[in-house]
């Protein structure tokens, strides 16, 4: 399939036509959320997952450190969410989710983000409960750029730049950043070392988990990034985009796990060729190809237990993929069809003192996928649009010495949107999607040699129904969604048997968001989300049926006041209910609810200068956002594991110069 895609590129590059490709203006649809200003609104956050959790009520994070935190959408995480960066699928190397896909792009490089909840994406592999499409900045013809310096509590310092320009034919973009931060303190004033000390006193960690005295003042992370893009307008109807994203992170501390990351390096290479109006049956033809690599060694050498002999867990993953997509119109149908292919290799081992091989952790596993997909968007009338989609996947998972696992899956959906009038839209959709088990779930081995993976796992299937509406009043917009999801063969971790197993489950919830344009200067935004989930039957040897990772009720209330064109004030309240229904058999603990207030002021100083000052967690609250599901390797001294508190009061500032 890769050879066929390559030959297609050679052939279609030679084709010429007459119309310009133009630019795409992304609009939020009733079934899709578009986050358009992450880089502008979340200037203090190095972590895109954390930034998204403050933007949307249905997004939460699994807190692991000051950076690189995983996202949860509708009570799902890990491979149940597909994350792509400019169309490239990036996978983390760490089986303990220290480097989730969303962590391999920074908020200052983001143009906009599409979030499509539910099984309504057939273009990408494994979109089970949601897909998140991150689009980075594009090169422009006009020469412009910016330089900024950020500073904040706990010695946080960041410098970044972006420069873009070119001609009608050739354009470029170059951006980079370097940042460093110390261990943050929670609302009690405890840094990472002190939170571990408290966990030891509470019986949720052991003395060997503490940092050695010589390392107790280590910074929490150091991170450098580079984004380079080249745009070539080959002809009036053809264009080629090349991009390279580099992330280099060093000495990232993960206080509630037994190891820290020595470094976390990722490289993402992307090529995208687009041609328009090639004939009656090709309105737009796109060929995407990408390669992403992640190198991630973890070590216990900073901990007391590693003072004499420490363990290094070094894992690497590589993802290569290509996609050929063709779009054309037939009568009132907009049809998209394509081929998708990818191959992921995941390999890693344990080393005593960083050099002596001990055993494999994930033993050189290849996951190869080949797929066909098609979508048909039908404009039935001016009021009614129906979209149909289907995807067929052939996936093979290969490990030396083990029988190859072969999965053949069919996914699809039907989604209808009806405009009752100019102010009210309703939509309804039903879909089915699949995802295969990953190499950790199948073959993972712990540092003690215990086999945690289950090679007999089946693929997961999500059958879902979504209903929703969007209403526009004179000065108020309201959007709401209801969903019910039936999960067949959901992959759950069983702490009793220390392995993974399939179990049927169900999940449902509601999401609402709205904006009130109170005056020309004042806008109020709000969002709420609630979900519940349960296994049909308890896991083997257990009695609990609550699904894990089902975050409680969450509400976000924000206000933006534009005093004039040069001064803006923003305030935000995030309120979350206590965790009441938990999967305690597998490590989850009841957590208190919380209320957090964030404030920010932005002043345009003129001559391209902009100054920002803000404070997060104004009242210095002590709270935790994520639970302690034992599918992750967390610190433990007894029955419970350590829960990591969120940062306390954080004051930050930024000075930016645009030209």
C-alpha positions as CSV (number, residue, x, y, z in Angstrom):
1,X,0.0,0.0,0.0
2,X,2.8,2.4,0.8
3,X,4.3,1.8,-2.7
4,X,0.9,2.5,-4.3
5,X,0.7,5.8,-2.4
6,X,4.2,6.8,-3.5
7,X,3.4,6.0,-7.1
8,X,0.3,8.1,-6.8
9,X,2.3,11.1,-5.6
10,X,4.7,10.9,-8.6
11,X,1.8,10.7,-11.0
12,X,-0.4,13.5,-9.7
13,X,2.4,16.0,-9.2
14,X,2.6,16.3,-13.0
15,X,-1.0,17.3,-13.3
16,X,-1.9,21.0,-13.7
17,X,-5.2,22.9,-13.6
18,X,-6.4,26.5,-13.3
19,X,-7.8,27.4,-9.9
20,X,-6.0,28.4,-6.7
21,X,-6.2,26.1,-3.7
22,X,-7.0,28.9,-1.3
23,X,-7.3,28.6,2.5
24,X,-9.7,26.7,4.7
25,X,-11.8,28.6,7.2
26,X,-12.6,26.1,10.0
27,X,-16.1,26.5,11.5
28,X,-17.4,24.7,14.5
29,X,-20.2,22.3,13.6
30,X,-23.0,21.1,15.9
31,X,-21.2,17.8,16.4
32,X,-17.7,19.1,16.6
33,X,-15.9,21.5,19.0
34,X,-13.2,23.8,17.6
35,X,-10.7,25.4,20.0
36,X,-9.3,28.3,18.1
37,X,-7.0,30.3,20.4
38,X,-5.1,27.9,22.7
39,X,-1.8,29.7,22.0
40,X,-3.3,33.1,22.9
41,X,-5.4,32.2,25.9
42,X,-3.1,29.6,27.6
43,X,0.2,31.4,27.5
44,X,1.3,30.2,30.9
45,X,0.8,26.5,30.2
46,X,3.6,24.4,28.8
47,X,1.2,21.5,28.8
48,X,-1.5,21.3,26.1
49,X,-3.5,18.7,27.9
50,X,-3.8,21.0,30.9
51,X,-4.7,23.9,28.7
52,X,-7.6,21.9,27.1
53,X,-8.9,20.9,30.5
54,X,-9.4,24.6,31.3
55,X,-11.1,25.3,28.0
56,X,-13.6,22.5,27.9
57,X,-15.8,20.9,30.7
58,X,-15.8,17.5,29.1
59,X,-12.0,17.3,29.1
60,X,-10.0,16.3,32.2
61,X,-6.4,15.3,32.8
62,X,-4.5,12.6,34.5
63,X,-1.9,14.5,36.6
64,X,1.6,13.0,36.5
65,X,4.0,16.0,36.7
66,X,4.3,19.7,35.9
67,X,4.1,18.8,32.2
68,X,3.1,15.9,29.9
69,X,-0.3,15.1,31.4
70,X,-2.8,12.8,29.7
71,X,-6.3,13.9,28.7
72,X,-9.6,12.2,29.4
73,X,-12.7,12.8,27.2
74,X,-16.1,11.4,28.2
75,X,-14.5,9.2,30.8
76,X,-12.0,7.6,28.3
77,X,-8.3,8.0,27.8
78,X,-5.2,6.3,26.3
79,X,-5.9,4.5,23.0
80,X,-9.6,5.1,23.3
81,X,-8.8,8.7,22.1
82,X,-7.1,9.3,18.7
83,X,-4.7,12.3,18.7
84,X,-3.2,13.5,15.5
85,X,-0.9,16.5,14.9
86,X,-1.3,17.9,11.4
87,X,-2.7,14.5,10.4
88,X,0.2,12.5,11.9
89,X,-0.5,10.0,14.6
90,X,2.1,10.3,17.4
91,X,2.3,7.6,20.0
92,X,4.1,7.8,23.4
93,X,6.9,5.4,24.2
94,X,6.2,5.1,27.9
95,X,3.7,2.3,28.9
96,X,3.1,4.3,32.0
97,X,1.7,7.3,29.9
98,X,4.5,9.7,31.0
99,X,4.6,11.0,27.4
100,X,1.1,10.8,26.0
101,X,0.5,11.9,22.4
102,X,-1.0,15.3,23.3
103,X,2.3,16.2,25.1
104,X,4.4,16.2,21.8
105,X,3.1,19.6,20.7
106,X,3.1,22.9,22.7
107,X,0.3,25.3,23.0
108,X,2.4,28.2,21.5
109,X,2.7,26.2,18.2
110,X,-1.1,25.5,17.9
111,X,-3.3,27.2,15.3
112,X,-6.6,25.4,16.3
113,X,-7.9,22.1,17.6
114,X,-10.8,20.0,16.4
115,X,-12.5,17.8,19.0
116,X,-15.0,15.3,17.6
117,X,-16.6,13.3,20.4
118,X,-18.1,9.9,19.6
119,X,-17.4,7.3,16.8
120,X,-18.0,9.8,14.0
121,X,-14.5,9.7,12.3
122,X,-13.7,7.0,9.7
123,X,-10.6,8.8,8.4
124,X,-8.3,7.8,11.3
125,X,-7.4,4.5,13.0
126,X,-9.0,3.6,16.3
127,X,-11.3,6.7,17.0
128,X,-13.2,5.0,19.8
129,X,-14.7,7.7,22.0
130,X,-13.2,10.8,20.5
131,X,-10.6,12.1,18.2
132,X,-8.5,15.2,18.7
133,X,-7.0,16.9,15.6
134,X,-4.2,19.4,16.5
135,X,-3.4,21.9,13.7
136,X,-0.2,23.8,14.1
137,X,0.5,27.3,12.6
138,X,0.8,27.7,8.9
139,X,3.4,29.7,7.0
140,X,2.2,33.0,5.6
141,X,3.2,35.1,2.6
142,X,3.5,38.3,4.7
143,X,6.6,38.5,6.8
144,X,5.7,38.7,10.5
145,X,6.8,37.2,13.8
146,X,6.9,37.4,17.5
147,X,9.2,37.1,20.5
148,X,8.0,36.4,24.0
149,X,9.3,35.9,27.5
150,X,7.3,34.2,30.2
151,X,8.0,34.1,33.9
152,X,6.0,32.5,36.7
153,X,6.0,31.0,40.2
154,X,8.4,28.2,41.1
155,X,11.2,29.7,38.9
156,X,9.3,29.1,35.7
157,X,11.0,30.8,32.7
158,X,10.2,30.5,29.0
159,X,11.5,32.2,25.9
160,X,9.9,31.6,22.5
161,X,10.0,33.0,19.0
162,X,8.1,32.6,15.7
163,X,9.0,33.9,12.2
164,X,7.0,33.5,9.0
165,X,7.1,34.9,5.5
166,X,7.9,34.3,1.9
167,X,6.4,34.8,-1.5
168,X,3.4,33.6,-3.4
169,X,5.3,30.5,-4.4
170,X,7.4,29.7,-1.4
171,X,6.7,30.4,2.3
172,X,8.3,29.3,5.5
173,X,7.7,29.2,9.3
174,X,10.2,28.7,12.0
175,X,9.4,28.7,15.7
176,X,11.1,27.6,18.8
177,X,11.0,27.7,22.6
178,X,13.1,26.9,25.7
179,X,11.6,26.6,29.2
180,X,12.4,25.4,32.6
181,X,10.4,25.0,35.8
182,X,11.1,24.0,39.4
183,X,8.9,21.6,41.4
184,X,5.5,23.3,41.9
185,X,3.9,23.6,45.3
186,X,0.3,22.5,46.1
187,X,-2.1,24.6,48.2
188,X,-0.5,23.3,51.4
189,X,2.9,24.7,50.2
190,X,4.3,21.2,49.6
191,X,6.6,20.5,46.6
192,X,7.2,17.1,45.1
193,X,9.5,16.0,47.8
194,X,7.1,17.0,50.6
195,X,4.1,15.4,48.9
196,X,6.0,12.1,48.7
197,X,6.9,12.5,52.4
198,X,3.3,13.0,53.3
199,X,2.3,9.9,51.2
200,X,4.9,7.9,53.2
201,X,3.3,9.1,56.4
202,X,-0.1,8.1,55.1
203,X,1.1,4.7,54.1
204,X,0.6,5.4,50.3
205,X,4.4,5.2,49.5
206,X,7.5,3.7,51.0
207,X,10.8,5.4,52.1
208,X,12.6,4.1,49.1
209,X,10.3,6.2,46.8
210,X,11.6,9.5,48.2
211,X,14.2,11.5,46.3
212,X,17.8,11.2,47.6
213,X,19.0,14.3,49.5
214,X,21.3,15.3,46.6
215,X,18.4,15.4,44.2
216,X,15.6,16.9,46.3
217,X,16.2,20.4,44.8
218,X,16.0,19.2,41.1
219,X,14.0,21.2,38.7
220,X,10.8,19.6,37.6
221,X,11.6,19.8,33.9
222,X,13.6,21.4,31.1
223,X,12.0,21.5,27.6
224,X,13.1,22.8,24.2
225,X,11.0,22.7,21.0
226,X,11.4,23.6,17.4
227,X,8.8,23.8,14.6
228,X,9.8,24.3,11.0
229,X,7.4,24.4,8.0
230,X,7.9,24.9,4.3
231,X,5.0,25.7,1.9
232,X,5.5,25.4,-1.9
233,X,2.7,26.6,-4.2
234,X,3.7,24.3,-7.1
235,X,1.0,25.7,-9.5
236,X,-2.4,27.3,-9.3
237,X,-4.0,24.0,-8.1
238,X,-1.2,22.2,-6.4
239,X,0.7,22.7,-3.2
240,X,3.2,20.8,-1.0
241,X,3.7,21.3,2.8
242,X,6.7,19.9,4.7
243,X,7.0,20.2,8.4
244,X,9.3,19.1,11.2
245,X,8.5,19.2,15.0
246,X,11.2,18.5,17.6
247,X,10.7,18.1,21.3
248,X,13.6,17.7,23.7
249,X,12.7,17.3,27.4
250,X,15.2,16.5,30.2
251,X,15.0,15.3,33.8
252,X,11.2,15.3,34.0
253,X,10.2,14.5,37.6
254,X,7.1,12.2,38.1
255,X,6.7,12.3,41.9
256,X,3.8,9.8,42.2
257,X,5.6,7.1,40.2
258,X,8.8,5.1,41.1
259,X,10.8,6.5,38.1
260,X,11.5,9.8,36.5
261,X,12.3,10.5,32.8
262,X,16.0,11.0,32.0
263,X,14.8,12.6,28.8
264,X,11.9,12.5,26.4
265,X,12.8,13.2,22.8
266,X,10.3,13.2,19.9
267,X,10.6,14.0,16.2
268,X,7.7,14.3,13.8
269,X,8.2,14.6,10.0
270,X,5.1,15.4,7.8
271,X,4.7,15.8,4.1
272,X,1.3,16.8,2.6
273,X,0.5,17.2,-1.1
274,X,-2.8,18.7,-2.2
275,X,-4.2,19.1,-5.7
276,X,-7.6,20.5,-6.7
277,X,-9.9,20.1,-9.7
278,X,-8.2,17.2,-11.4
279,X,-11.4,16.2,-13.1
280,X,-15.0,15.5,-12.6
281,X,-14.3,12.9,-9.9
282,X,-11.5,14.7,-8.0
283,X,-12.4,18.0,-6.5
284,X,-9.6,17.7,-4.0
285,X,-6.9,15.0,-3.8
286,X,-4.6,14.8,-0.7
287,X,-1.6,12.6,0.0
288,X,-0.3,12.7,3.6
289,X,2.8,10.9,4.8
290,X,4.4,11.1,8.2
291,X,7.0,9.5,10.5
292,X,7.1,10.1,14.3
293,X,9.6,8.7,16.7
294,X,9.8,8.9,20.5
295,X,12.8,8.0,22.7
296,X,12.0,7.7,26.4
297,X,14.3,6.3,29.1
298,X,13.0,6.3,32.7
299,X,15.2,5.7,35.8
300,X,15.0,5.3,39.6
301,X,18.5,6.7,40.1
302,X,17.2,9.9,41.8
303,X,15.3,7.9,44.4
304,X,16.5,6.5,47.7
305,X,15.8,2.9,46.4
306,X,18.2,3.6,43.5
307,X,21.1,5.0,45.6
308,X,23.2,1.9,45.1
309,X,21.5,0.0,42.3
310,X,19.0,1.6,40.1
311,X,16.8,0.5,37.2
312,X,16.4,2.1,33.8
313,X,13.4,1.4,31.6
314,X,14.3,2.5,28.1
315,X,11.5,2.4,25.5
316,X,11.2,3.7,22.0
317,X,8.4,3.8,19.5
318,X,8.2,4.6,15.8
319,X,5.1,5.4,13.8
320,X,5.1,5.5,10.0
321,X,1.9,6.3,8.1
322,X,0.4,7.5,4.8
323,X,-3.1,8.4,3.7
324,X,-4.5,9.1,0.2
325,X,-7.8,11.0,0.2
326,X,-10.0,12.0,-2.7
327,X,-13.1,14.2,-2.6
328,X,-15.6,14.8,-5.3
329,X,-19.2,15.9,-5.9
330,X,-22.0,14.0,-7.5
331,X,-25.3,15.8,-7.5
332,X,-26.1,16.7,-3.9
333,X,-23.4,14.3,-2.5
334,X,-20.0,15.3,-1.4
335,X,-18.1,12.0,-1.4
336,X,-14.7,11.4,0.3
337,X,-12.9,8.1,-0.2
338,X,-9.4,7.0,0.8
339,X,-6.7,4.6,1.7
340,X,-5.0,4.6,5.1
341,X,-1.9,2.7,6.2
342,X,0.3,2.8,9.2
343,X,2.9,0.7,11.1
344,X,3.9,1.2,14.7
345,X,6.9,-0.5,16.3
346,X,7.2,-0.4,20.1
347,X,10.3,-1.8,21.9
348,X,11.9,-1.5,25.2
349,X,13.9,-3.2,28.0
350,X,15.0,-2.9,31.6
351,X,18.7,-2.2,32.4
352,X,20.4,-2.5,35.8
353,X,22.3,0.8,36.5
354,X,21.5,1.9,32.9
355,X,23.8,-0.6,31.2
356,X,23.2,-4.2,32.1
357,X,20.3,-5.8,30.3
358,X,17.8,-7.4,32.6
359,X,14.7,-8.3,30.5
360,X,12.4,-7.0,27.8
361,X,9.5,-4.8,28.9
362,X,7.8,-4.6,25.5
363,X,9.5,-7.0,23.0
364,X,9.7,-5.4,19.6
365,X,6.0,-5.4,18.7
366,X,4.8,-4.3,15.3
367,X,1.2,-3.1,14.8
368,X,0.4,-2.8,11.1
369,X,-2.9,-1.3,9.8
370,X,-4.3,-1.1,6.3
371,X,-7.7,0.5,5.8
372,X,-10.3,1.7,3.3
373,X,-12.7,4.5,4.2
374,X,-15.5,6.5,2.6
375,X,-17.8,9.4,3.6
376,X,-20.8,10.7,1.9
377,X,-22.2,14.1,2.9
378,X,-25.7,14.5,1.5
379,X,-27.5,17.8,1.3
380,X,-31.0,16.5,1.3
381,X,-32.5,20.0,1.5
382,X,-31.6,23.5,2.7
383,X,-32.5,22.4,6.2
384,X,-31.3,18.7,6.3
385,X,-27.8,17.3,5.9
386,X,-27.0,13.6,6.3
387,X,-23.5,12.2,6.6
388,X,-22.7,8.5,6.2
389,X,-19.3,7.0,6.8
390,X,-17.7,3.6,6.7
391,X,-14.2,2.2,7.4
392,X,-12.7,-1.3,7.0
393,X,-9.5,-2.1,9.0
394,X,-7.1,-5.0,8.6
395,X,-4.7,-4.9,11.5
396,X,-1.9,-7.3,12.4
397,X,0.0,-7.3,15.7
398,X,3.3,-9.2,15.5
399,X,5.8,-10.2,18.2
400,X,8.7,-12.6,17.6
401,X,7.9,-16.1,18.8
402,X,4.2,-15.4,19.3
403,X,1.4,-16.1,16.9
404,X,0.4,-13.0,14.9
405,X,-2.9,-11.5,16.0
406,X,-5.1,-10.5,13.1
407,X,-8.1,-8.1,13.5
408,X,-10.6,-7.3,10.8
409,X,-13.0,-4.6,11.8
410,X,-15.8,-2.6,10.2
411,X,-16.8,0.8,11.5
412,X,-19.4,3.2,10.4
413,X,-21.8,6.0,11.3
414,X,-24.9,7.9,10.2
415,X,-25.2,11.5,11.4
416,X,-28.0,13.9,10.5
417,X,-28.3,17.7,11.1
418,X,-31.6,19.5,10.7
419,X,-32.1,23.3,10.8
420,X,-35.5,23.9,12.2
421,X,-35.1,27.6,11.6
422,X,-32.2,30.1,11.4
423,X,-31.7,29.9,15.1
424,X,-32.1,26.2,16.0
425,X,-30.3,23.1,14.8
426,X,-30.7,19.6,16.0
427,X,-28.6,16.6,15.3
428,X,-28.7,12.8,15.9
429,X,-26.1,10.2,15.2
430,X,-25.4,6.5,15.6
431,X,-22.0,5.0,15.1
432,X,-19.8,2.0,15.6
433,X,-16.0,2.2,16.0
434,X,-13.2,-0.2,17.0
435,X,-9.7,-0.2,18.4
436,X,-7.2,-3.0,18.8
437,X,-5.3,-3.7,22.0
438,X,-1.9,-2.2,22.2
439,X,1.4,-3.9,22.9
440,X,1.3,-3.0,26.6
441,X,-2.1,-4.5,27.1
442,X,-1.0,-7.7,25.2
443,X,2.6,-8.3,26.2
444,X,3.8,-6.0,29.0
445,X,6.3,-7.3,31.6
446,X,7.1,-5.6,34.9
447,X,10.6,-5.0,36.2
448,X,10.1,-8.0,38.5
449,X,9.3,-10.3,35.6
450,X,5.6,-10.4,36.2
451,X,3.6,-10.8,33.0
452,X,0.9,-8.1,33.1
453,X,-0.1,-8.1,29.4
454,X,-2.9,-10.5,28.2
455,X,-2.2,-11.9,24.7
456,X,-5.8,-13.2,24.5
457,X,-7.5,-9.7,24.5
458,X,-10.1,-9.0,21.9
459,X,-10.6,-5.6,20.2
460,X,-12.9,-3.0,21.7
461,X,-16.1,-1.9,20.0
462,X,-18.1,1.2,20.8
463,X,-21.7,1.4,19.7
464,X,-23.0,4.9,20.4
465,X,-26.0,7.1,20.0
466,X,-25.6,11.0,20.2
467,X,-28.3,13.6,20.3
468,X,-27.9,17.3,20.5
469,X,-29.0,20.8,19.6
470,X,-27.7,24.3,19.0
471,X,-29.8,27.4,19.7
472,X,-29.0,31.0,19.0
473,X,-30.9,33.7,20.8
474,X,-30.5,37.4,20.3
475,X,-27.5,37.6,22.6
476,X,-27.0,34.0,23.8
477,X,-25.8,30.8,22.2
478,X,-26.5,27.4,23.7
479,X,-25.2,24.0,22.6
480,X,-26.0,20.6,24.2
481,X,-25.2,16.9,23.6
482,X,-26.5,13.7,25.1
483,X,-24.7,10.4,24.4
484,X,-25.1,6.7,25.3
485,X,-22.2,4.3,24.6
486,X,-22.2,0.5,24.7
487,X,-18.7,-0.8,24.9
488,X,-18.1,-4.4,23.9
489,X,-14.9,-6.0,25.2
490,X,-13.7,-2.8,27.0
491,X,-10.1,-3.4,28.1
492,X,-9.9,-2.9,31.9
493,X,-7.0,-3.5,34.3
494,X,-7.7,-6.0,37.0
495,X,-5.6,-5.2,40.1
496,X,-6.7,-8.5,41.7
497,X,-5.0,-10.7,39.0
498,X,-2.5,-8.0,37.9
499,X,-3.5,-8.2,34.2
500,X,-5.8,-6.8,31.6
501,X,-9.1,-8.4,30.6
502,X,-12.1,-7.7,28.4
503,X,-15.5,-6.7,29.9
504,X,-18.7,-5.3,28.4
505,X,-19.7,-1.9,29.8
506,X,-21.9,1.1,29.2
507,X,-21.3,4.9,29.4
508,X,-23.6,7.9,29.1
509,X,-23.5,11.6,29.8
510,X,-24.5,15.1,28.9
511,X,-22.5,18.2,27.9
512,X,-23.7,21.8,27.6
513,X,-22.0,25.0,26.7
514,X,-23.1,28.5,26.1
515,X,-22.0,32.1,25.5
516,X,-23.9,35.2,26.7
517,X,-23.0,38.5,25.0
518,X,-24.0,40.7,27.9
519,X,-22.8,43.9,26.4
520,X,-20.5,44.9,23.5
521,X,-17.6,44.7,26.0
522,X,-18.7,41.8,28.3
523,X,-19.0,38.1,27.3
524,X,-19.9,35.2,29.7
525,X,-19.0,31.7,28.7
526,X,-20.1,28.5,30.5
527,X,-19.8,24.8,30.1
528,X,-20.9,21.7,32.1
529,X,-20.3,18.0,31.7
530,X,-21.5,14.9,33.5
531,X,-21.0,11.2,32.7
532,X,-21.5,7.8,34.3
533,X,-20.1,4.4,33.4
534,X,-20.5,0.8,34.6
535,X,-19.3,-2.6,33.7
536,X,-22.0,-5.1,32.9
537,X,-20.3,-7.6,35.2
538,X,-17.4,-7.3,37.7
539,X,-13.9,-8.2,36.7
540,X,-12.7,-11.7,37.6
541,X,-12.4,-12.0,41.4
542,X,-14.1,-8.6,42.1
543,X,-17.5,-7.3,42.9
544,X,-17.2,-3.6,41.9
545,X,-18.9,-2.6,38.6
546,X,-18.0,1.1,38.4
547,X,-15.9,2.0,35.3
548,X,-12.6,3.8,36.1
549,X,-11.7,7.3,35.1
550,X,-15.3,8.6,35.0
551,X,-14.7,12.2,36.2
552,X,-17.5,13.8,38.3
553,X,-19.7,16.7,37.3
554,X,-17.6,19.6,36.1
555,X,-18.6,23.2,35.4
556,X,-16.6,26.1,33.9
557,X,-17.8,29.7,34.1
558,X,-15.7,32.4,32.4
559,X,-16.0,36.1,31.8
560,X,-14.1,38.4,29.3
561,X,-14.3,42.1,29.6
562,X,-12.8,44.2,26.8
563,X,-12.4,47.6,28.4
564,X,-11.2,49.0,25.0
565,X,-9.1,47.8,22.1
566,X,-6.0,47.8,24.3
567,X,-7.0,46.3,27.6
568,X,-8.8,43.0,28.4
569,X,-9.7,41.3,31.8
570,X,-10.6,37.6,32.1
571,X,-11.9,35.6,35.0
572,X,-12.7,31.9,35.3
573,X,-14.3,29.6,37.9
574,X,-13.8,25.9,37.6
575,X,-16.0,23.8,39.9
576,X,-15.9,20.0,40.2
577,X,-18.0,17.7,42.3
578,X,-16.5,15.1,44.6
579,X,-15.6,11.7,43.2
580,X,-18.4,9.5,44.6
581,X,-18.6,6.5,42.2
582,X,-15.2,5.0,41.9
583,X,-13.6,1.7,40.9
584,X,-12.0,1.2,44.3
585,X,-11.2,-2.5,43.6
586,X,-8.7,-1.2,41.1
587,X,-7.2,1.6,43.1
588,X,-9.5,4.6,42.7
589,X,-10.0,6.7,45.8
590,X,-12.8,9.2,46.7
591,X,-11.5,12.7,46.1
592,X,-13.0,16.0,47.3
593,X,-14.6,18.4,45.0
594,X,-13.1,21.8,44.4
595,X,-13.5,25.3,43.2
596,X,-10.7,27.2,41.5
597,X,-10.6,30.8,40.4
598,X,-8.2,32.0,37.6
599,X,-7.7,35.7,36.6
600,X,-5.8,37.3,33.7
601,X,-5.2,40.8,32.4
602,X,-3.8,41.7,29.0
603,X,-2.6,45.2,28.0
604,X,-1.6,46.2,24.5
605,X,1.2,48.7,25.0
606,X,1.4,49.7,21.3
607,X,4.3,49.4,18.8
608,X,3.8,45.6,18.8
609,X,4.2,45.1,22.5
610,X,1.8,43.2,24.7
611,X,1.9,42.6,28.4
612,X,0.0,39.8,30.3
613,X,-0.2,39.2,34.0
614,X,-2.3,36.5,35.6
615,X,-2.9,34.2,38.6
616,X,-4.2,30.6,38.6
617,X,-5.8,29.1,41.7
618,X,-6.2,32.5,43.2
619,X,-7.2,31.2,46.7
620,X,-4.4,28.6,46.8
621,X,-6.7,25.6,47.1
622,X,-5.4,22.1,47.8
623,X,-7.0,19.6,45.4
624,X,-6.5,16.8,43.0
625,X,-8.1,16.4,39.6
626,X,-7.2,12.8,38.7
627,X,-7.6,9.5,40.5
628,X,-5.3,6.6,41.1
629,X,-6.4,3.8,38.8
630,X,-3.8,1.1,39.0
631,X,-3.4,0.6,35.2
632,X,-0.6,3.1,35.8
633,X,2.4,2.2,38.0
634,X,2.0,4.6,40.9
635,X,3.6,4.8,44.3
636,X,2.0,2.6,46.9
637,X,2.7,1.6,50.5
638,X,-0.3,-0.4,51.2
639,X,-3.8,-0.7,49.6
640,X,-3.9,2.9,48.3
641,X,-1.6,4.7,45.9
642,X,-0.3,8.2,46.1
643,X,-2.6,10.9,44.7
644,X,-0.7,13.9,43.3
645,X,-2.1,17.4,44.2
646,X,-2.5,20.2,41.7
647,X,-0.4,23.3,41.7
648,X,-1.3,26.0,44.3
649,X,-1.4,29.7,43.6
650,X,0.5,30.4,40.4
651,X,1.4,33.9,39.4
652,X,2.7,34.4,35.9
653,X,3.5,37.2,33.4
654,X,4.4,37.5,29.7
655,X,5.9,40.2,27.6
656,X,5.4,39.7,23.8
657,X,6.6,41.7,20.9
658,X,4.9,41.2,17.5
659,X,6.2,42.5,14.2
